[in-house]
Amino acid sequence: MVSDSELEKMRDIKDIEGLIKALSTQEDKKIREKATYILGDIRAEQALEPLIGLLRDEYWPIRKAAVLSLGNIRDQRAVEPLIGMLSDSHWNIRETAALALGAIGDRRAVKPIIAALKDGCINVRCEVVDALGNLKDNAAVEPLADILRENDYIIRACTVTSLGKIGDNSAVKSLINSLKDESYLVRVNAVNALDMIGDKSALPYLEEALKNSNSESHEFESTLKKVIDSFRNK
């Protein structure tokens, strides 16, 4: 049996072969889980196939560790297996799968991740929204804009940021509407998103938002002033 201290030594010397052996089902579950995380931490490309194999493990924390490690390694051969994990029975694995796919950045994941916007878990949906922002595909703009009508302000705040990351001008109208959102966090993120896109047609709406802010939020006003100055100097 491999000990925890032995795993740390393997990490230090990057003993990939030893770490892969520690994935054996003969080892303690916690040892296998830690070895899985370490392989991702050191970005061991040689461990790609064993890690993909762990996506079928019965112990869900090991599946989660494998998903995260594959995202860290960022090998595109892991994309299809990770897409399959968007349907895992555990929400935290689905969440981590979205994170991993966003990190890898392969466009094959765009449609499956858009479909995952319908996931019943808010944690998963927030990670899915973030992944779509990282993938920067214009196909996500419309489904993301639809989320801005939902009640949960956290997911609206995540969504405006992702629309900014995508950077497509078709999101400008939705972001301008978000300048009047009831949540100051959504409003602040919308201002920053408009800054990322850089469409100067948003300038008068930013100026109007500053005029009507009534000193309600220092962060919102200071962000508006910064972005307005940036637009005016372009």
ChimeraX commands (.cxc) that place a marker at each C-alpha (Angstrom):
marker #1 position 0.00,0.00,0.00 radius 0.5
marker #1 position 1.24,3.49,-0.85 radius 0.5
marker #1 position 1.34,6.03,1.98 radius 0.5
marker #1 position 0.39,9.69,1.84 radius 0.5
marker #1 position 4.03,10.73,2.39 radius 0.5
marker #1 position 5.13,8.49,-0.47 radius 0.5
marker #1 position 2.68,10.23,-2.76 radius 0.5
marker #1 position 4.18,13.58,-1.81 radius 0.5
marker #1 position 7.64,12.29,-2.65 radius 0.5
marker #1 position 6.33,11.12,-6.02 radius 0.5
marker #1 position 4.91,14.60,-6.58 radius 0.5
marker #1 position 8.26,16.21,-5.77 radius 0.5
marker #1 position 10.25,14.02,-8.17 radius 0.5
marker #1 position 7.40,13.76,-10.70 radius 0.5
marker #1 position 7.32,9.99,-10.51 radius 0.5
marker #1 position 4.46,9.64,-12.98 radius 0.5
marker #1 position 4.79,5.89,-13.28 radius 0.5
marker #1 position 4.56,5.48,-9.51 radius 0.5
marker #1 position 1.55,7.79,-9.32 radius 0.5
marker #1 position -0.24,5.88,-12.07 radius 0.5
marker #1 position 0.38,2.64,-10.17 radius 0.5
marker #1 position -1.19,4.30,-7.11 radius 0.5
marker #1 position -4.45,4.55,-9.06 radius 0.5
marker #1 position -4.90,0.80,-8.75 radius 0.5
marker #1 position -8.16,-0.37,-7.20 radius 0.5
marker #1 position -6.04,-2.32,-4.72 radius 0.5
marker #1 position -5.11,0.97,-3.07 radius 0.5
marker #1 position -7.13,2.90,-0.50 radius 0.5
marker #1 position -9.76,5.19,-2.05 radius 0.5
marker #1 position -8.26,8.32,-0.51 radius 0.5
marker #1 position -4.80,7.39,-1.80 radius 0.5
marker #1 position -6.22,6.85,-5.29 radius 0.5
marker #1 position -8.04,10.17,-5.11 radius 0.5
marker #1 position -4.92,12.06,-4.03 radius 0.5
marker #1 position -2.77,10.39,-6.71 radius 0.5
marker #1 position -5.37,11.45,-9.26 radius 0.5
marker #1 position -5.18,15.08,-8.16 radius 0.5
marker #1 position -1.37,15.06,-8.14 radius 0.5
marker #1 position -1.24,13.81,-11.74 radius 0.5
marker #1 position -3.29,16.82,-12.73 radius 0.5
marker #1 position -1.24,19.18,-10.58 radius 0.5
marker #1 position 1.96,18.16,-12.37 radius 0.5
marker #1 position 0.15,18.02,-15.74 radius 0.5
marker #1 position 1.23,14.47,-16.44 radius 0.5
marker #1 position 0.22,13.95,-20.08 radius 0.5
marker #1 position 1.37,10.32,-19.84 radius 0.5
marker #1 position -1.51,9.73,-17.42 radius 0.5
marker #1 position -4.21,10.76,-19.90 radius 0.5
marker #1 position -5.62,7.29,-20.57 radius 0.5
marker #1 position -5.58,6.11,-16.93 radius 0.5
marker #1 position -7.33,9.34,-15.90 radius 0.5
marker #1 position -9.98,8.92,-18.59 radius 0.5
marker #1 position -10.50,5.39,-17.27 radius 0.5
marker #1 position -11.19,6.82,-13.81 radius 0.5
marker #1 position -14.20,8.70,-15.16 radius 0.5
marker #1 position -16.07,5.42,-14.76 radius 0.5
marker #1 position -14.94,4.85,-11.16 radius 0.5
marker #1 position -17.69,4.00,-8.67 radius 0.5
marker #1 position -16.30,6.40,-6.06 radius 0.5
marker #1 position -17.51,9.83,-7.14 radius 0.5
marker #1 position -14.68,11.86,-5.51 radius 0.5
marker #1 position -12.23,9.98,-7.73 radius 0.5
marker #1 position -14.32,10.80,-10.79 radius 0.5
marker #1 position -14.28,14.45,-9.76 radius 0.5
marker #1 position -10.51,14.37,-9.24 radius 0.5
marker #1 position -10.05,12.79,-12.68 radius 0.5
marker #1 position -12.24,15.42,-14.34 radius 0.5
marker #1 position -10.32,18.27,-12.72 radius 0.5
marker #1 position -6.95,16.71,-13.56 radius 0.5
marker #1 position -7.90,16.22,-17.19 radius 0.5
marker #1 position -8.86,19.88,-17.31 radius 0.5
marker #1 position -5.47,20.81,-15.87 radius 0.5
marker #1 position -3.62,18.66,-18.39 radius 0.5
marker #1 position -5.66,20.27,-21.21 radius 0.5
marker #1 position -5.23,17.51,-23.76 radius 0.5
marker #1 position -7.95,17.71,-26.42 radius 0.5
marker #1 position -8.26,13.93,-26.45 radius 0.5
marker #1 position -10.10,14.28,-23.15 radius 0.5
marker #1 position -12.83,16.52,-24.57 radius 0.5
marker #1 position -15.35,13.86,-25.60 radius 0.5
marker #1 position -15.03,11.88,-22.34 radius 0.5
marker #1 position -15.43,15.11,-20.37 radius 0.5
marker #1 position -18.53,16.06,-22.36 radius 0.5
marker #1 position -20.01,12.79,-21.15 radius 0.5
marker #1 position -19.41,13.88,-17.55 radius 0.5
marker #1 position -21.82,16.78,-18.00 radius 0.5
marker #1 position -24.51,14.13,-17.44 radius 0.5
marker #1 position -22.99,12.58,-14.30 radius 0.5
marker #1 position -25.38,11.88,-11.44 radius 0.5
marker #1 position -23.38,14.10,-9.03 radius 0.5
marker #1 position -23.79,17.85,-9.51 radius 0.5
marker #1 position -20.26,18.65,-8.36 radius 0.5
marker #1 position -18.84,16.42,-11.09 radius 0.5
marker #1 position -21.02,18.10,-13.71 radius 0.5
marker #1 position -19.83,21.45,-12.38 radius 0.5
marker #1 position -16.18,20.37,-12.56 radius 0.5
marker #1 position -16.68,18.98,-16.07 radius 0.5
marker #1 position -17.86,22.39,-17.27 radius 0.5
marker #1 position -14.83,23.98,-15.61 radius 0.5
marker #1 position -12.47,21.48,-17.25 radius 0.5
marker #1 position -14.00,21.90,-20.71 radius 0.5
marker #1 position -13.79,25.67,-20.41 radius 0.5
marker #1 position -10.11,25.36,-19.49 radius 0.5
marker #1 position -9.33,23.10,-22.46 radius 0.5
marker #1 position -11.12,25.49,-24.80 radius 0.5
marker #1 position -12.13,23.05,-27.54 radius 0.5
marker #1 position -15.13,24.26,-29.56 radius 0.5
marker #1 position -16.59,20.74,-29.68 radius 0.5
marker #1 position -17.76,21.42,-26.15 radius 0.5
marker #1 position -19.81,24.52,-27.00 radius 0.5
marker #1 position -23.13,22.86,-27.92 radius 0.5
marker #1 position -23.06,20.33,-25.05 radius 0.5
marker #1 position -22.24,23.09,-22.57 radius 0.5
marker #1 position -25.04,25.29,-23.93 radius 0.5
marker #1 position -27.38,22.33,-23.41 radius 0.5
marker #1 position -26.11,22.10,-19.82 radius 0.5
marker #1 position -27.54,25.57,-19.15 radius 0.5
marker #1 position -30.75,23.66,-18.42 radius 0.5
marker #1 position -29.14,21.76,-15.55 radius 0.5
marker #1 position -31.31,21.77,-12.45 radius 0.5
marker #1 position -28.43,22.75,-10.13 radius 0.5
marker #1 position -27.55,26.46,-9.84 radius 0.5
marker #1 position -23.91,25.67,-9.01 radius 0.5
marker #1 position -23.55,23.72,-12.23 radius 0.5
marker #1 position -25.26,26.42,-14.27 radius 0.5
marker #1 position -22.95,29.13,-12.92 radius 0.5
marker #1 position -19.92,27.06,-13.91 radius 0.5
marker #1 position -21.47,26.36,-17.31 radius 0.5
marker #1 position -22.00,30.09,-17.85 radius 0.5
marker #1 position -18.37,30.76,-16.93 radius 0.5
marker #1 position -17.16,28.00,-19.27 radius 0.5
marker #1 position -19.09,29.54,-22.18 radius 0.5
marker #1 position -17.36,32.83,-21.50 radius 0.5
marker #1 position -13.98,31.10,-21.61 radius 0.5
marker #1 position -14.87,29.30,-24.85 radius 0.5
marker #1 position -15.72,32.67,-26.46 radius 0.5
marker #1 position -18.11,31.26,-29.06 radius 0.5
marker #1 position -20.77,33.62,-30.44 radius 0.5
marker #1 position -23.31,30.78,-30.50 radius 0.5
marker #1 position -23.59,31.18,-26.73 radius 0.5
marker #1 position -24.66,34.83,-26.81 radius 0.5
marker #1 position -28.40,34.29,-27.30 radius 0.5
marker #1 position -28.84,31.50,-24.71 radius 0.5
marker #1 position -26.78,33.49,-22.23 radius 0.5
marker #1 position -28.83,36.64,-22.86 radius 0.5
marker #1 position -31.98,34.65,-22.01 radius 0.5
marker #1 position -30.57,33.99,-18.53 radius 0.5
marker #1 position -30.58,37.71,-17.76 radius 0.5
marker #1 position -34.33,37.46,-17.25 radius 0.5
marker #1 position -33.99,34.93,-14.43 radius 0.5
marker #1 position -34.54,35.72,-10.75 radius 0.5
marker #1 position -31.19,34.59,-9.33 radius 0.5
marker #1 position -28.87,37.60,-9.31 radius 0.5
marker #1 position -25.74,35.46,-8.93 radius 0.5
marker #1 position -26.26,33.72,-12.24 radius 0.5
marker #1 position -27.18,37.04,-13.89 radius 0.5
marker #1 position -23.91,38.50,-12.60 radius 0.5
marker #1 position -21.93,35.53,-13.95 radius 0.5
marker #1 position -23.73,35.79,-17.26 radius 0.5
marker #1 position -22.97,39.43,-18.01 radius 0.5
marker #1 position -19.30,38.74,-17.33 radius 0.5
marker #1 position -19.30,35.83,-19.75 radius 0.5
marker #1 position -21.01,37.93,-22.41 radius 0.5
marker #1 position -18.21,40.44,-22.01 radius 0.5
marker #1 position -15.58,37.70,-22.40 radius 0.5
marker #1 position -17.21,36.47,-25.61 radius 0.5
marker #1 position -16.92,40.02,-26.89 radius 0.5
marker #1 position -19.63,39.96,-29.54 radius 0.5
marker #1 position -21.47,43.21,-30.26 radius 0.5
marker #1 position -24.80,41.38,-30.40 radius 0.5
marker #1 position -24.67,41.22,-26.59 radius 0.5
marker #1 position -24.48,45.00,-26.16 radius 0.5
marker #1 position -28.26,45.58,-26.01 radius 0.5
marker #1 position -28.70,42.96,-23.29 radius 0.5
marker #1 position -25.80,44.40,-21.32 radius 0.5
marker #1 position -27.20,47.91,-21.59 radius 0.5
marker #1 position -30.47,46.61,-20.13 radius 0.5
marker #1 position -28.47,45.10,-17.28 radius 0.5
marker #1 position -27.23,48.57,-16.33 radius 0.5
marker #1 position -30.65,48.94,-14.69 radius 0.5
marker #1 position -30.60,45.58,-12.92 radius 0.5
marker #1 position -31.81,45.59,-9.31 radius 0.5
marker #1 position -28.52,44.03,-8.21 radius 0.5
marker #1 position -25.54,46.37,-8.04 radius 0.5
marker #1 position -23.24,43.38,-8.68 radius 0.5
marker #1 position -24.96,42.68,-11.98 radius 0.5
marker #1 position -24.75,46.36,-12.88 radius 0.5
marker #1 position -21.04,46.56,-12.08 radius 0.5
marker #1 position -20.32,43.42,-14.08 radius 0.5
marker #1 position -22.38,44.75,-16.98 radius 0.5
marker #1 position -20.29,47.93,-17.08 radius 0.5
marker #1 position -17.09,45.90,-17.14 radius 0.5
marker #1 position -18.53,43.62,-19.82 radius 0.5
marker #1 position -19.36,46.59,-22.04 radius 0.5
marker #1 position -15.81,47.80,-21.52 radius 0.5
marker #1 position -14.49,44.40,-22.67 radius 0.5
marker #1 position -16.61,44.53,-25.83 radius 0.5
marker #1 position -15.63,48.14,-26.50 radius 0.5
marker #1 position -18.66,49.14,-28.58 radius 0.5
marker #1 position -18.87,52.93,-28.26 radius 0.5
marker #1 position -22.62,52.89,-28.94 radius 0.5
marker #1 position -22.93,51.99,-25.26 radius 0.5
marker #1 position -21.40,55.30,-24.14 radius 0.5
marker #1 position -24.61,57.38,-23.83 radius 0.5
marker #1 position -26.24,54.59,-21.82 radius 0.5
marker #1 position -23.26,54.46,-19.48 radius 0.5
marker #1 position -23.46,58.23,-19.05 radius 0.5
marker #1 position -27.19,57.98,-18.37 radius 0.5
marker #1 position -26.59,55.26,-15.78 radius 0.5
marker #1 position -24.07,57.48,-14.01 radius 0.5
marker #1 position -26.45,60.44,-14.08 radius 0.5
marker #1 position -29.26,58.37,-12.55 radius 0.5
marker #1 position -27.16,56.48,-10.00 radius 0.5
marker #1 position -27.94,58.87,-7.11 radius 0.5
marker #1 position -24.82,57.77,-5.19 radius 0.5
marker #1 position -26.48,54.42,-4.52 radius 0.5
marker #1 position -23.30,52.39,-4.96 radius 0.5
marker #1 position -19.75,53.74,-4.84 radius 0.5
marker #1 position -18.41,50.69,-6.70 radius 0.5
marker #1 position -20.97,51.04,-9.49 radius 0.5
marker #1 position -20.30,54.75,-9.92 radius 0.5
marker #1 position -16.52,54.45,-9.83 radius 0.5
marker #1 position -16.65,51.63,-12.39 radius 0.5
marker #1 position -18.93,53.72,-14.61 radius 0.5
marker #1 position -16.58,56.71,-14.45 radius 0.5
marker #1 position -13.57,54.58,-15.32 radius 0.5
marker #1 position -15.25,52.94,-18.31 radius 0.5
marker #1 position -16.79,56.20,-19.55 radius 0.5
marker #1 position -13.34,57.81,-19.52 radius 0.5
marker #1 position -11.96,54.82,-21.38 radius 0.5
marker #1 position -14.66,55.07,-24.08 radius 0.5
marker #1 position -14.19,58.80,-24.48 radius 0.5
marker #1 position -10.44,58.40,-24.97 radius 0.5
marker #1 position -10.73,55.72,-27.65 radius 0.5
marker link #1:1,2 radius 0.2
marker link #1:2,3 radius 0.2
marker link #1:3,4 radius 0.2
marker link #1:4,5 radius 0.2
marker link #1:5,6 radius 0.2
marker link #1:6,7 radius 0.2
marker link #1:7,8 radius 0.2
marker link #1:8,9 radius 0.2
marker link #1:9,10 radius 0.2
marker link #1:10,11 radius 0.2
marker link #1:11,12 radius 0.2
marker link #1:12,13 radius 0.2
marker link #1:13,14 radius 0.2
marker link #1:14,15 radius 0.2
marker link #1:15,16 radius 0.2
marker link #1:16,17 radius 0.2
marker link #1:17,18 radius 0.2
marker link #1:18,19 radius 0.2
marker link #1:19,20 radius 0.2
marker link #1:20,21 radius 0.2
marker link #1:21,22 radius 0.2
marker link #1:22,23 radius 0.2
marker link #1:23,24 radius 0.2
marker link #1:24,25 radius 0.2
marker link #1:25,26 radius 0.2
marker link #1:26,27 radius 0.2
marker link #1:27,28 radius 0.2
marker link #1:28,29 radius 0.2
marker link #1:29,30 radius 0.2
marker link #1:30,31 radius 0.2
marker link #1:31,32 radius 0.2
marker link #1:32,33 radius 0.2
marker link #1:33,34 radius 0.2
marker link #1:34,35 radius 0.2
marker link #1:35,36 radius 0.2
marker link #1:36,37 radius 0.2
marker link #1:37,38 radius 0.2
marker link #1:38,39 radius 0.2
marker link #1:39,40 radius 0.2
marker link #1:40,41 radius 0.2
marker link #1:41,42 radius 0.2
marker link #1:42,43 radius 0.2
marker link #1:43,44 radius 0.2
marker link #1:44,45 radius 0.2
marker link #1:45,46 radius 0.2
marker link #1:46,47 radius 0.2
marker link #1:47,48 radius 0.2
marker link #1:48,49 radius 0.2
marker link #1:49,50 radius 0.2
marker link #1:50,51 radius 0.2
marker link #1:51,52 radius 0.2
marker link #1:52,53 radius 0.2
marker link #1:53,54 radius 0.2
marker link #1:54,55 radius 0.2
marker link #1:55,56 radius 0.2
marker link #1:56,57 radius 0.2
marker link #1:57,58 radius 0.2
marker link #1:58,59 radius 0.2
marker link #1:59,60 radius 0.2
marker link #1:60,61 radius 0.2
marker link #1:61,62 radius 0.2
marker link #1:62,63 radius 0.2
marker link #1:63,64 radius 0.2
marker link #1:64,65 radius 0.2
marker link #1:65,66 radius 0.2
marker link #1:66,67 radius 0.2
marker link #1:67,68 radius 0.2
marker link #1:68,69 radius 0.2
marker link #1:69,70 radius 0.2
marker link #1:70,71 radius 0.2
marker link #1:71,72 radius 0.2
marker link #1:72,73 radius 0.2
marker link #1:73,74 radius 0.2
marker link #1:74,75 radius 0.2
marker link #1:75,76 radius 0.2
marker link #1:76,77 radius 0.2
marker link #1:77,78 radius 0.2
marker link #1:78,79 radius 0.2
marker link #1:79,80 radius 0.2
marker link #1:80,81 radius 0.2
marker link #1:81,82 radius 0.2
marker link #1:82,83 radius 0.2
marker link #1:83,84 radius 0.2
marker link #1:84,85 radius 0.2
marker link #1:85,86 radius 0.2
marker link #1:86,87 radius 0.2
marker link #1:87,88 radius 0.2
marker link #1:88,89 radius 0.2
marker link #1:89,90 radius 0.2
marker link #1:90,91 radius 0.2
marker link #1:91,92 radius 0.2
marker link #1:92,93 radius 0.2
marker link #1:93,94 radius 0.2
marker link #1:94,95 radius 0.2
marker link #1:95,96 radius 0.2
marker link #1:96,97 radius 0.2
marker link #1:97,98 radius 0.2
marker link #1:98,99 radius 0.2
marker link #1:99,100 radius 0.2
marker link #1:100,101 radius 0.2
marker link #1:101,102 radius 0.2
marker link #1:102,103 radius 0.2
marker link #1:103,104 radius 0.2
marker link #1:104,105 radius 0.2
marker link #1:105,106 radius 0.2
marker link #1:106,107 radius 0.2
marker link #1:107,108 radius 0.2
marker link #1:108,109 radius 0.2
marker link #1:109,110 radius 0.2
marker link #1:110,111 radius 0.2
marker link #1:111,112 radius 0.2
marker link #1:112,113 radius 0.2
marker link #1:113,114 radius 0.2
marker link #1:114,115 radius 0.2
marker link #1:115,116 radius 0.2
marker link #1:116,117 radius 0.2
marker link #1:117,118 radius 0.2
marker link #1:118,119 radius 0.2
marker link #1:119,120 radius 0.2
marker link #1:120,121 radius 0.2
marker link #1:121,122 radius 0.2
marker link #1:122,123 radius 0.2
marker link #1:123,124 radius 0.2
marker link #1:124,125 radius 0.2
marker link #1:125,126 radius 0.2
marker link #1:126,127 radius 0.2
marker link #1:127,128 radius 0.2
marker link #1:128,129 radius 0.2
marker link #1:129,130 radius 0.2
marker link #1:130,131 radius 0.2
marker link #1:131,132 radius 0.2
marker link #1:132,133 radius 0.2
marker link #1:133,134 radius 0.2
marker link #1:134,135 radius 0.2
marker link #1:135,136 radius 0.2
marker link #1:136,137 radius 0.2
marker link #1:137,138 radius 0.2
marker link #1:138,139 radius 0.2
marker link #1:139,140 radius 0.2
marker link #1:140,141 radius 0.2
marker link #1:141,142 radius 0.2
marker link #1:142,143 radius 0.2
marker link #1:143,144 radius 0.2
marker link #1:144,145 radius 0.2
marker link #1:145,146 radius 0.2
marker link #1:146,147 radius 0.2
marker link #1:147,148 radius 0.2
marker link #1:148,149 radius 0.2
marker link #1:149,150 radius 0.2
marker link #1:150,151 radius 0.2
marker link #1:151,152 radius 0.2
marker link #1:152,153 radius 0.2
marker link #1:153,154 radius 0.2
marker link #1:154,155 radius 0.2
marker link #1:155,156 radius 0.2
marker link #1:156,157 radius 0.2
marker link #1:157,158 radius 0.2
marker link #1:158,159 radius 0.2
marker link #1:159,160 radius 0.2
marker link #1:160,161 radius 0.2
marker link #1:161,162 radius 0.2
marker link #1:162,163 radius 0.2
marker link #1:163,164 radius 0.2
marker link #1:164,165 radius 0.2
marker link #1:165,166 radius 0.2
marker link #1:166,167 radius 0.2
marker link #1:167,168 radius 0.2
marker link #1:168,169 radius 0.2
marker link #1:169,170 radius 0.2
marker link #1:170,171 radius 0.2
marker link #1:171,172 radius 0.2
marker link #1:172,173 radius 0.2
marker link #1:173,174 radius 0.2
marker link #1:174,175 radius 0.2
marker link #1:175,176 radius 0.2
marker link #1:176,177 radius 0.2
marker link #1:177,178 radius 0.2
marker link #1:178,179 radius 0.2
marker link #1:179,180 radius 0.2
marker link #1:180,181 radius 0.2
marker link #1:181,182 radius 0.2
marker link #1:182,183 radius 0.2
marker link #1:183,184 radius 0.2
marker link #1:184,185 radius 0.2
marker link #1:185,186 radius 0.2
marker link #1:186,187 radius 0.2
marker link #1:187,188 radius 0.2
marker link #1:188,189 radius 0.2
marker link #1:189,190 radius 0.2
marker link #1:190,191 radius 0.2
marker link #1:191,192 radius 0.2
marker link #1:192,193 radius 0.2
marker link #1:193,194 radius 0.2
marker link #1:194,195 radius 0.2
marker link #1:195,196 radius 0.2
marker link #1:196,197 radius 0.2
marker link #1:197,198 radius 0.2
marker link #1:198,199 radius 0.2
marker link #1:199,200 radius 0.2
marker link #1:200,201 radius 0.2
marker link #1:201,202 radius 0.2
marker link #1:202,203 radius 0.2
marker link #1:203,204 radius 0.2
marker link #1:204,205 radius 0.2
marker link #1:205,206 radius 0.2
marker link #1:206,207 radius 0.2
marker link #1:207,208 radius 0.2
marker link #1:208,209 radius 0.2
marker link #1:209,210 radius 0.2
marker link #1:210,211 radius 0.2
marker link #1:211,212 radius 0.2
marker link #1:212,213 radius 0.2
marker link #1:213,214 radius 0.2
marker link #1:214,215 radius 0.2
marker link #1:215,216 radius 0.2
marker link #1:216,217 radius 0.2
marker link #1:217,218 radius 0.2
marker link #1:218,219 radius 0.2
marker link #1:219,220 radius 0.2
marker link #1:220,221 radius 0.2
marker link #1:221,222 radius 0.2
marker link #1:222,223 radius 0.2
marker link #1:223,224 radius 0.2
marker link #1:224,225 radius 0.2
marker link #1:225,226 radius 0.2
marker link #1:226,227 radius 0.2
marker link #1:227,228 radius 0.2
marker link #1:228,229 radius 0.2
marker link #1:229,230 radius 0.2
marker link #1:230,231 radius 0.2
marker link #1:231,232 radius 0.2
marker link #1:232,233 radius 0.2
marker link #1:233,234 radius 0.2
view
